[in-house]
Amino acid sequence: MIRKWFLDEDGMVRPAAAYTLIGLAVLVLGLVGYRAWQHGEGPTQGTWICFGCGKIVKLTPSLDTQVPEKCPKCGKQSLVPAYPCPKCRAPVALNEYRGLKPPTKCPKCGAEVRHGS
């Protein structure tokens, strides 16, 4: 039954079926490409840490977000983006945000933490 939709009497693919399948393939590839292109737009939620009180929060930065941001727990301007320790994955505030000289050491395991690591 379904074969009759796609094949004619000679066993050749009907032009309408071929064009429909090609159109669907182009549509699906276009949608996948569009979603992949749109995926990287806008800021994403990240982990921030207060270097004053140690509070860890999830924050989606906006264009007017200042670094350091005001901490919701202690109220100080000490909330900065956290970077994961490459060894123990603990969130760490870089020394550059705290006004100290690098390198930044993880307070839990002592491993060196760098931007982008």
C-alpha positions as CSV (number, residue, x, y, z in Angstrom):
1,M,0.0,0.0,0.0
2,I,2.6,2.5,1.0
3,R,4.8,1.5,-1.9
4,K,2.2,2.8,-4.3
5,W,2.6,6.3,-2.8
6,F,6.3,6.4,-3.6
7,L,6.7,4.1,-6.6
8,D,5.0,4.1,-9.9
9,E,4.2,1.0,-12.1
10,D,7.8,0.7,-13.3
11,G,9.2,0.8,-9.8
12,M,10.6,4.3,-10.2
13,V,10.3,6.9,-7.4
14,R,7.4,9.3,-8.1
15,P,8.6,12.9,-8.6
16,A,6.2,14.2,-6.0
17,A,7.5,11.7,-3.4
18,A,11.1,12.6,-4.2
19,Y,10.5,16.3,-4.0
20,T,8.6,15.9,-0.7
21,L,11.4,13.9,0.9
22,I,14.0,16.4,-0.3
23,G,11.9,19.2,1.0
24,L,11.6,17.6,4.4
25,A,15.3,16.9,4.6
26,V,16.1,20.6,3.8
27,L,13.5,21.7,6.3
28,V,15.0,19.5,9.1
29,L,18.5,20.5,8.3
30,G,17.5,24.2,8.3
31,L,15.8,23.9,11.7
32,V,18.8,22.1,13.2
33,G,21.2,24.7,11.8
34,Y,19.0,27.5,13.1
35,R,18.9,26.0,16.6
36,A,22.6,25.6,16.6
37,W,23.2,29.1,15.5
38,Q,20.8,30.6,18.1
39,H,22.2,28.4,20.9
40,G,25.2,30.7,21.6
41,E,23.3,33.9,21.9
42,G,22.9,35.7,25.1
43,P,24.4,35.2,28.5
44,T,24.0,31.9,30.3
45,Q,23.5,31.2,34.0
46,G,26.7,30.6,35.8
47,T,28.0,30.0,39.3
48,W,29.1,33.1,41.3
49,I,30.8,33.2,44.7
50,C,31.1,35.8,47.3
51,F,34.7,36.2,48.4
52,G,33.5,37.9,51.6
53,C,31.1,35.3,53.1
54,G,31.5,32.3,50.7
55,K,27.9,32.3,49.5
56,I,27.5,30.5,46.2
57,V,24.7,31.6,43.9
58,K,23.5,30.9,40.3
59,L,23.3,34.1,38.4
60,T,22.5,35.0,34.8
61,P,24.4,38.2,34.1
62,S,22.9,41.1,32.1
63,L,24.4,44.0,30.3
64,D,24.3,46.1,33.5
65,T,25.8,43.5,35.8
66,Q,28.9,44.8,37.6
67,V,31.8,42.8,38.8
68,P,31.9,42.5,41.7
69,E,28.1,42.3,42.2
70,K,26.3,42.8,45.5
71,C,26.0,39.6,47.6
72,P,22.5,38.6,48.6
73,K,23.7,37.2,51.9
74,C,26.2,39.7,53.3
75,G,25.3,42.8,51.2
76,K,28.9,43.5,50.3
77,Q,30.1,44.2,46.7
78,S,32.0,40.9,46.7
79,L,30.1,38.5,44.4
80,V,32.2,37.4,41.4
81,P,32.2,34.7,38.8
82,A,33.4,31.4,40.2
83,Y,35.8,29.1,38.3
84,P,35.9,25.4,39.0
85,C,39.1,24.0,40.5
86,P,40.7,21.6,37.8
87,K,41.4,19.0,40.5
88,C,38.4,19.0,42.9
89,R,35.8,21.1,40.9
90,A,35.1,23.4,43.9
91,P,34.1,26.9,42.9
92,V,36.9,29.4,43.4
93,A,37.0,33.2,43.2
94,L,40.1,34.3,41.2
95,N,42.7,36.5,43.0
96,E,42.3,39.1,40.1
97,Y,38.7,39.8,41.2
98,R,39.8,40.2,44.9
99,G,42.6,42.7,44.0
100,L,45.3,40.1,44.7
101,K,48.2,38.9,42.5
102,P,47.9,35.6,40.7
103,P,48.2,32.6,41.0
104,T,44.9,31.6,42.6
105,K,45.1,28.5,44.8
106,C,42.0,26.4,45.6
107,P,41.1,26.7,49.3
108,K,40.1,23.0,49.4
109,C,42.9,21.1,47.7
110,G,45.6,23.8,46.9
111,A,45.6,23.3,43.1
112,E,46.2,26.3,40.9
113,V,43.0,27.7,39.4
114,R,43.2,29.8,36.2
115,H,40.7,31.6,34.0
116,G,39.3,29.1,31.5
117,S,40.6,26.0,33.2
